Amino acid sequence: MIGLKDPLAVAGIRWLPESLGGRSSGPPTAPVYAATAMFPGSQTALLSILLQHIGAQPDGSALVNIGFLVPDLARPHLHLGTELLITEGPTIVAHAIIRELLPAGAVAGP
């Protein structure tokens, strides 16, 4: 399986249904999904994010490893409980909450 190299965090993610602007095809099925993300309330521009599905949750959300194409731009914003808005173009397709920060070289999941 193709994995995400050096993820920075694990997040709970909830994909929006198409009726609320989410993806018409549903959650991505690629081993590693690339999109953009923003931190609400931050002046940081959109960042390129990488998401790797690592597990489903009983409430319908999922757990994902999170990485960034430019990790140093994201690190100052990553704290437990931080919210991320995952976007495709101008459209918000998912909401994520940081649940765990990972040390360098760590990979969470099965």
N, C-alpha and C positions, 0 to 999 in steps of 0.2 A: 504494500500500500504506500502511496505517495503521502508524505507527511509534511508538516510545517516545521521548518528548521528554526530553532531558537524562539519559540513563542514567548511573549512577555507576560501573558495572563490567561486565566480561564474566566469565561463569562457565561452567564445565563442569557440566552437570547430568545426572543419571541418574534417570530416572523409575522408581519401584518397580513391579513387576508387581502385578496385582490380588491374587495369592496372598499377597503380603507387605504388603497394606494399601493398595496403590496404586490409582489411578483405574481403575474398571471400563471406562471408555471409552478408556483409554490416554492418551498424552501429549496435552495440549491442542492444538487446531488453530486457535484464535483468533489473530489477528495480535498482540495483546497480552493476556496472561493475567494476571488478578489473583488473588492468593491471600494467605495469611499466611506469615510465616517467623519463625524464631527462630535465634539464634546459640547453639549448644550451649555450656554453661558460663558463659553471660552471665546477668546478672540482668535484662537488658532484656526487657520484655514482648514479646508477639507484635507484629510490624510488618506493615503492609500492603505487599506487594511486587508489582511489575509485571515480567513476564518477556516478552521478545520473542525468539523463535527466530531465530538467525542462521546456523546451520549444523549439519550432522551430523558426527560424528567416527567414525573407523574402528572404534573399540571399542564402538560402540552408544550412546555418550553424545551429548549435543548441546551446542552453544554457545548461550548466551543473553545478551542485554543485560539488565541488572538496574537497575531503578529502584525508588523507594519513594515512597509517598504523602507521607510526612514524611521527606525525605532527611536532615535534621539529626539525627534520632534514630539513623539507621543509620551515618552517616559514621564515628563513632569506632570502629566495629567492623569496618570494611572494610579488610582488608590482604590482600596476596597470600597465598593458601593458606587463608584463612579459610573455614570450613565454614558452610553455611546449611542448615537443614532447612525444606523447603517443606511447608506444611500446608494441609489443607482441614478446617476444624473441628478436632477433636482428633487427626486422622489425619495422619501423615507420609506424603506421597505422592512426595517426591523429595529427593535430596541434591544439593547444589551446592557447588562449590569456586571461590572467586574466583581467576581467572587473570590479570586485567588491571584496573587502576584507570584510569578515564577522566577526563581533564580536563573541566571545565565546558564544556558545549556540544558535546562530541564524541559521535559515534555510531559504534560498531563494526559491522562486518558488510559484506555485499555491497552 
